[in-house]
Amino acid sequence: MNITEQLPDPLNSFVIDVPANEYYDFELPANSTYPLKGVTYPVDYGHIEGYTGEDDHELDLFVGSNPNGVIGYVLVFRGDDRPDEHKFLVGLTEQELAMVQDQLEPVLVGHDTFSNLNDLLDAIKKYKDKV
């Protein structure tokens, strides 16, 4: 069974944009000064349907391999006077969390964990798309 099938709404609407262990090229212009050109995500990376992040794109979510794993977020620097962006985490092993943080290290502003799924659900409420 896929971990997302075990998650409550809206987390179970998770759409994988980049599967685990796949490299994603940010396709930045050659003259870009952004410190990351791309990353290899150690876990499935995608978005939650109906939620919008600080970058005006779908709200990002990392989904790990452990249904009882780490729940939280990483905060990354976006550059060019754009606000820092939250990327949420659910079900990560400690090793998967360390690998995510390692991949994002050049732009990692902060991170924190939640004690349970309800705390995560409360944190993402403000990102719910307004109809």
Sequence and secondary structure as in RCSB ss.txt:
>XXXX:A:sequence
MNITEQLPDPLNSFVIDVPANEYYDFELPANSTYPLKGVTYPVDYGHIEGYTGEDDHELDLFVGSNPNGVIGYVL
VFRGDDRPDEHKFLVGLTEQELAMVQDQLEPVLVGHDTFSNLNDLLDAIKKYKDKV
>XXXX:A:secstr
  GGGGS TTGGGEEEEE TTEEEE    TT   S SEEEESSEEEEEEEEE TTSSEEEEEE S TTSEEEEEE
E   TT   EEEEEEEE HHHHHHHHHHHGGGEEEEEE SSHHHHHHHHGGGB   
